[in-house]
Amino acid sequence: MAVVGDKRELDFMWLRNLKHFKGRIFSVQIDPAEIRGIEALGVKNYLSLKEIPGPVDYVLVAVPRAVAPFIVKDCIEKKVGGAALFTSGFSETGTEEGKRLQDILENLAKQGGLNLIGPNCLGIFNPSLGLRHNADQDYVSGGNVAFVSQSGTQASLFTVMAAANGIGISKSVSYGNAIVLDSPDFLEYLARDDRTAIIGMYIEGVRDGRKLFKTLKVTTPEKPVVIWKGGRTEAGMRAIATHTASITRSPLVWQAAIKQAGAIPADNLESLVDIIKMVQQWKPLKGDRLGVIAISGGQSVAVTDAFNSLGFNIPLLTRRSYDEIASFFNIIGGNYVNPIDISWTLNSVDVLTRLLEILEADENIDAVILELPVFFLSKKEKENSSFINGLLSSLTDFKGRTSKPLIIISTSGARDAEAAEVRQRLLDKGLGSFHDFDRAASALKKVRDYYIFHDRVK
């Protein structure tokens, strides 16, 4: 790999981000003052891309826009595998000079057969290779979720948020103005990638909408594709013009196309993460009947409203279940109709474990929703640390053996630092969780709709 144009002003950002890259890395820079800093990092510098001995697979270009065409020419002559242009200042500026230079880049790349990503992008993130564009990104473990993003910021934010939610990344790309390679091209590749099982996308616009639609139709029956469409309002569409200069269409057209193609629509970055997490970490929901366990009466009402408003049922349990619960449930202030209010006075892991087992066996229930608020767990931790350890072990065992999804919602009550710690402890036990009732309900609804759609079309 070669980085062209990294410099001290950026604190040699690209070379530092790539210090864990598992292949060979080179620099191209002609400024003697910059070269000294690059070589101090232990990176071999060359004055030209063509001087690098042997083949180059990937080039990251961070030069002024007027210089970019010359680097693209060198990439073509060097026969590099592909290049990403971090350089911006092209059609997204709305200026004649920006459009002229972008046309030159496009013509050069297409005539020279260069796989060009961008311009105005961050390029590829591949943790299994240590190939990063952000210092906060993982450089060791890989996962099975790929992300295709027209925005560099959204690409970085998604990969960092994904890691915090237990989502491992197989590959990700920020592709910017998309003058050569566009979202359908990356989607087509990822559909065939054995390391990718789920695909997320942030799209502002696309040059060939028909190709994207056709590729989605082929991909979504085999791999869930979650799409966050930027520019859902008139003001948002105006913003796109100055961000990536993309060709966009009516939001209603996009919504219809995504639905017909069997993809899953996301509303924002949090929604995108929630939906992918639901697909990756929970068993598919086969019905719409939920058994709900909440920490208090008020929360049981809130969680019921959140899920019921999206079409889920919270039915009565069977008589057998009620008889069994009545034999041991004596929590002061609680009730067990459904939703089950276990009350903040719950002191026994055995009680919660038995409730989960009853809901698992109940033929009126298809999935279990469990609220674990941060303030409750923190209180129990202070009272008796063995309670939390026992609870986590019980939940892990239950999730591993049940055929029904167990969806945990760890409400924070504005205790963000504690919430992060609690959610990490859950993740360490293989237990993902959602931040609030509405987000969990929305993600479950969209994922269930996806499975229903593809069952119908098979």
C-alpha positions in Angstrom: 0.0 0.0 0.0 1.1 3.6 -0.7 0.0 6.8 0.9 0.5 9.8 -1.4 0.7 13.3 0.2 0.6 12.7 4.0 2.1 15.6 5.9 2.9 17.0 9.3 -0.1 19.4 9.2 -2.3 16.3 9.5 0.1 14.8 12.1 0.8 12.2 9.4 -2.7 10.9 10.1 -2.8 8.3 7.3 0.5 6.7 8.1 -0.2 6.7 11.8 -3.6 5.1 11.3 -1.9 2.4 9.2 0.8 1.5 11.7 -0.8 -1.9 12.3 -1.2 -2.6 8.5 -0.2 -6.2 7.9 1.3 -5.6 4.4 4.1 -3.4 3.3 3.4 0.3 3.4 5.2 3.1 1.5 5.0 6.9 1.3 5.1 9.2 -1.7 6.1 12.8 -0.8 8.4 15.3 -2.5 8.7 18.0 0.2 12.0 17.4 2.1 10.6 18.8 5.3 7.7 16.3 5.2 10.0 13.5 4.2 12.0 13.8 7.4 8.9 13.4 9.5 7.7 10.4 7.4 11.0 8.6 7.7 11.1 9.2 11.5 7.9 7.0 11.6 10.0 4.2 10.0 8.2 4.5 6.6 10.1 4.3 3.3 9.4 7.4 1.2 9.6 7.7 -2.6 9.4 10.8 -4.8 7.0 9.1 -7.2 4.5 6.3 -7.1 6.3 4.8 -10.1 9.5 4.5 -8.2 8.1 2.0 -5.7 9.6 -1.4 -6.5 7.1 -4.2 -7.2 3.3 -4.1 -7.4 1.1 -1.8 -5.3 -2.4 -3.0 -4.4 -3.9 0.1 -3.0 -3.1 3.8 -3.0 -4.5 6.4 -0.6 -4.3 9.9 -2.2 -4.2 13.0 0.0 -2.9 15.7 -2.3 -4.3 19.1 -3.4 -7.1 18.8 -6.0 -5.0 20.3 -8.8 -2.4 17.6 -8.3 -4.8 14.7 -8.1 -5.0 14.0 -11.9 -1.3 13.5 -12.1 -1.4 11.0 -9.2 -4.3 9.2 -11.0 -2.2 9.0 -14.1 0.7 7.5 -12.1 -1.7 4.9 -10.6 -2.8 3.9 -14.1 0.8 3.6 -15.4 1.8 1.7 -12.2 -1.2 -0.6 -12.7 -2.2 -0.4 -9.1 -5.1 -2.5 -7.8 -7.1 0.5 -6.8 -7.0 4.0 -5.3 -9.0 6.1 -2.9 -9.0 9.9 -3.2 -9.2 11.6 0.2 -8.8 14.8 -1.8 -11.9 16.9 -2.0 -12.9 20.2 -3.7 -14.5 18.8 -6.8 -18.2 18.8 -8.0 -19.4 19.0 -4.4 -18.2 22.6 -4.4 -20.5 23.6 -7.1 -17.7 25.5 -8.9 -16.8 25.2 -12.6 -13.2 24.4 -11.6 -14.3 21.6 -9.3 -16.5 20.1 -11.9 -13.8 20.4 -14.6 -11.2 18.6 -12.4 -13.7 15.9 -11.4 -14.5 15.2 -15.1 -10.8 14.9 -15.8 -10.4 12.3 -13.0 -13.4 10.4 -14.1 -12.3 10.2 -17.7 -8.7 9.2 -16.8 -9.8 6.5 -14.4 -12.4 5.0 -16.7 -10.1 5.0 -19.8 -7.3 3.6 -17.7 -9.4 0.9 -16.1 -8.5 2.2 -12.6 -10.7 1.1 -9.7 -11.1 4.5 -8.2 -12.9 5.2 -4.9 -14.0 8.8 -4.3 -12.9 11.6 -4.6 -13.9 13.2 -1.3 -13.8 10.0 0.7 -11.8 8.0 3.4 -11.6 4.7 1.4 -11.4 1.2 2.8 -11.5 -0.1 6.4 -10.5 -3.8 6.8 -9.7 -4.8 10.4 -8.3 -8.2 9.4 -5.6 -6.4 7.4 -5.1 -3.6 9.9 -6.2 -1.2 7.2 -7.9 1.8 8.9 -8.8 5.4 8.2 -9.5 6.3 11.9 -7.3 5.7 14.9 -10.4 4.6 17.0 -11.1 1.7 14.6 -10.2 -1.9 15.5 -7.2 -3.4 13.8 -7.3 -7.0 15.0 -10.7 -8.7 15.0 -13.0 -9.1 12.1 -16.7 -9.7 12.0 -19.4 -10.5 9.5 -21.0 -7.0 9.0 -20.0 -4.8 6.1 -20.7 -1.1 5.7 -20.9 1.0 2.6 -21.0 4.7 3.2 -21.1 7.7 1.0 -20.0 9.8 4.0 -16.6 9.4 5.6 -17.9 10.6 9.0 -20.8 8.1 9.0 -18.4 5.4 8.0 -16.1 6.2 10.9 -19.0 6.7 13.4 -20.7 3.4 12.4 -17.6 1.3 12.8 -16.8 2.8 16.2 -20.5 2.5 17.4 -20.7 -1.0 16.0 -17.7 -2.1 18.1 -19.3 -0.6 21.2 -22.4 -2.7 20.5 -20.7 -6.0 19.9 -20.9 -5.8 16.1 -17.8 -7.0 14.3 -16.9 -5.5 10.9 -15.7 -7.5 7.9 -15.1 -4.6 5.6 -16.2 -1.0 5.2 -15.8 1.7 2.6 -16.3 5.4 2.4 -16.8 6.3 -1.3 -17.7 10.0 -1.5 -18.5 11.4 -4.9 -18.5 8.0 -6.6 -17.3 9.0 -10.0 -16.2 5.5 -10.9 -17.1 3.0 -8.2 -20.6 3.5 -6.7 -22.8 1.8 -4.1 -24.1 -0.9 -6.5 -20.5 -2.0 -7.2 -19.6 -2.4 -3.5 -22.9 -4.1 -2.8 -22.3 -6.5 -5.7 -18.8 -7.4 -4.3 -20.1 -7.8 -0.7 -22.9 -10.1 -1.9 -20.3 -12.6 -2.9 -17.9 -12.0 0.0 -17.8 -15.1 2.2 -16.8 -13.0 5.3 -19.9 -10.8 5.1 -23.3 -11.9 6.3 -25.0 -8.6 6.9 -24.6 -5.3 4.9 -25.3 -1.8 6.1 -25.4 1.2 3.8 -25.5 5.0 4.0 -26.5 6.5 0.7 -27.1 10.1 -0.4 -27.6 9.4 -4.1 -26.7 7.0 -6.8 -25.8 7.4 -10.5 -27.4 4.2 -11.7 -30.5 3.6 -9.5 -31.7 0.7 -11.6 -28.4 -1.2 -11.1 -28.7 -0.6 -7.3 -32.3 -1.9 -7.3 -31.4 -5.0 -9.3 -28.4 -5.7 -7.1 -30.5 -5.3 -3.9 -33.2 -7.7 -5.3 -30.6 -10.4 -5.8 -28.7 -9.8 -2.5 -31.5 -9.3 0.1 -32.9 -12.8 0.0 -29.5 -14.2 1.0 -28.0 -11.3 3.1 -30.0 -8.7 5.0 -29.2 -5.2 3.7 -30.0 -2.2 5.9 -30.1 1.2 4.2 -30.0 4.6 5.8 -30.9 7.1 3.1 -29.5 10.6 3.6 -31.5 13.5 2.4 -35.1 12.5 3.3 -36.2 16.2 3.3 -35.9 19.0 0.8 -33.3 20.7 3.0 -31.4 17.4 3.3 -31.3 17.0 -0.4 -29.9 20.5 -0.8 -27.2 19.6 1.7 -26.3 16.5 -0.4 -25.4 18.7 -3.3 -22.7 20.4 -1.3 -21.5 17.2 0.4 -21.0 14.6 -2.3 -22.8 16.2 -5.3 -24.8 13.1 -5.7 -27.9 12.5 -7.9 -30.8 12.0 -5.5 -34.4 11.3 -6.0 -37.7 11.8 -4.2 -37.7 10.3 -0.7 -41.0 8.5 -1.6 -39.3 6.9 -4.6 -36.4 5.7 -2.4 -38.8 4.3 0.2 -40.8 2.4 -2.4 -37.6 1.0 -4.1 -36.0 -0.1 -0.8 -39.2 -1.9 0.3 -39.7 -3.6 -3.1 -36.1 -4.8 -3.1 -36.5 -6.4 0.3 -34.0 -4.2 2.1 -34.5 -2.9 5.6 -34.9 0.9 6.0 -33.1 2.7 8.8 -34.0 6.2 10.0 -30.6 7.3 11.3 -27.3 6.0 12.6 -28.7 4.7 15.9 -31.5 2.9 14.0 -28.9 1.4 11.6 -26.9 0.0 14.5 -30.0 -1.3 16.3 -31.3 -3.1 13.3 -28.0 -4.7 12.4 -27.6 -5.7 16.1 -31.0 -7.3 16.1 -30.2 -9.3 13.0 -26.8 -10.4 14.1 -27.4 -11.2 17.8 -31.0 -12.4 18.1 -32.9 -15.4 16.7 -35.5 -14.5 14.1 -38.9 -13.7 15.6 -41.5 -16.2 14.2 -44.6 -14.5 15.5 -45.8 -11.2 17.1 -46.7 -12.3 20.6 -44.4 -11.0 23.4 -43.8 -11.9 27.0 -42.7 -8.8 28.8 -40.8 -8.5 32.1 -40.3 -5.0 33.5 -38.8 -3.5 36.6 -41.9 -1.6 37.7 -45.5 -0.9 36.9 -44.8 2.4 35.1 -42.1 0.8 33.0 -44.3 -2.2 32.2 -46.8 0.3 30.7 -44.2 2.1 28.8 -42.6 -1.0 27.2 -46.0 -2.4 26.4 -47.0 0.8 24.6 -43.7 0.9 22.7 -44.2 -2.6 21.2 -47.9 -2.7 21.0 -48.0 0.6 19.0 -45.9 -1.1 16.3 -48.3 -4.1 16.0 -46.9 -6.5 18.5 -49.2 -8.3 20.9 -48.7 -8.7 24.6 -51.2 -11.5 25.2 -52.5 -13.2 28.3 -50.4 -16.3 29.3 -51.9 -19.8 29.4 -53.7 -21.0 32.6 -50.8 -23.4 33.2 -48.3 -20.6 33.2 -50.4 -18.5 35.7 -50.8 -21.5 38.0 -47.0 -22.1 38.0 -46.2 -18.4 38.6 -48.7 -18.2 41.5 -46.9 -21.0 43.2 -43.8 -18.9 43.9 -44.3 -15.2 42.9 -44.8 -13.2 46.0 -42.9 -10.0 45.3 -44.5 -7.0 47.1 -45.8 -4.5 44.6 -45.4 -6.8 41.6 -47.9 -8.5 39.3 -47.7 -11.2 36.7 -50.4 -10.8 34.1 -48.2 -9.8 31.1 -46.4 -7.5 31.2 -44.9 -9.0 34.4 -43.9 -6.4 36.9 -41.1 -7.9 39.0 -40.7 -4.7 41.0 -37.4 -3.1 42.0 -37.4 -5.2 45.2 -36.5 -8.4 43.3 -33.7 -10.2 45.3 -33.6 -13.7 43.8 -32.1 -14.7 40.5 -34.1 -17.9 40.8 -37.3 -16.0 40.5 -36.3 -14.3 37.3 -34.9 -17.5 35.9 -38.2 -19.3 36.5 -40.2 -16.5 34.9 -38.1 -16.7 31.8 -38.5 -20.5 31.7 -42.3 -20.2 32.0 -42.4 -17.6 29.2 -40.2 -19.9 27.1 -42.6 -22.8 27.5 -45.8 -20.8 27.1 -47.4 -21.4 23.6 -48.9 -17.9 23.6 -45.4 -16.3 23.6 -43.0 -15.9 20.6 -40.3 -13.8 22.2 -39.3 -12.4 25.6 -38.6 -8.7 26.3 -36.6 -8.1 29.5 -36.0 -4.6 31.0 -32.7 -4.4 33.0 -32.4 -0.7 34.0 -29.0 0.6 35.0 -30.1 2.0 38.3 -31.5 -1.4 39.4 -28.3 -3.3 38.4 -26.1 -0.7 40.1 -28.1 -0.9 43.3 -27.9 -4.7 43.3 -24.2 -4.5 42.6 -23.7 -2.4 45.7 -25.9 -4.7 47.8 -24.6 -8.1 46.5 -22.2 -8.5 43.6 -23.0 -12.2 43.4 -26.5 -11.3 42.4 -25.3 -9.6 39.2 -22.8 -12.4 38.3 -25.6 -15.0 38.9 -28.0 -13.0 36.8 -25.7 -12.7 33.9 -24.9 -16.4 34.0 -28.6 -17.3 34.1 -29.4 -15.0 31.1 -26.5 -16.4 29.1 -27.6 -19.9 29.7 -31.2 -19.1 28.9 -30.3 -17.2 25.6 -28.1 -20.1 24.5 -30.8 -22.8 24.9 -34.1 -21.1 24.1 -35.6 -21.0 20.6 -37.3 -17.7 21.3 -35.5 -14.4 21.1 -34.6 -12.8 24.4 -34.4 -9.1 23.9 -32.7 -7.1 26.7 -33.3 -3.4 27.2 -30.9 -1.6 29.5 -32.5 1.8 30.2 -30.0 4.3 31.5 -32.0 6.9 33.4 -29.3 9.5 32.3 -26.5 7.5 33.9 -24.5 7.3 30.8 -21.2 6.3 32.3 -22.8 3.5 34.4 -24.9 2.4 31.4 -21.8 2.0 29.2 -20.2 -0.2 31.9 -23.3 -2.3 32.4 -23.8 -2.8 28.6 -20.2 -3.8 28.3 -20.6 -6.4 31.0 -23.6 -7.7 29.2 -21.7 -7.9 25.9 -18.8 -9.7 27.6 -21.3 -12.4 28.4 -22.7 -12.5 24.8 -25.7 -10.5 25.8 -26.4 -7.4 23.6 -28.9 -4.9 24.8 -30.9 -1.9 23.5 -30.9 1.6 25.0 -34.6 2.2 25.2 -38.0 0.7 24.5 -38.8 2.6 21.3 -35.5 1.8 19.7 -35.8 -1.9 20.5 -39.4 -2.0 19.3 -38.6 -0.3 16.0 -35.6 -2.6 15.3 -37.6 -5.7 16.1 -40.5 -4.5 13.8 -38.2 -3.8 10.9 -36.3 -7.0 11.2 -39.5 -9.1 11.5 -40.9 -7.3 8.4 -37.8 -8.3 6.5 -38.2 -12.0 7.4 -41.9 -11.9 6.6 -41.2 -10.3 3.2 -38.6 -12.9 2.2 -40.7 -15.8 3.4 -43.4 -14.5 1.1 -41.3 -14.1 -2.0 -39.5 -17.5 -1.7 
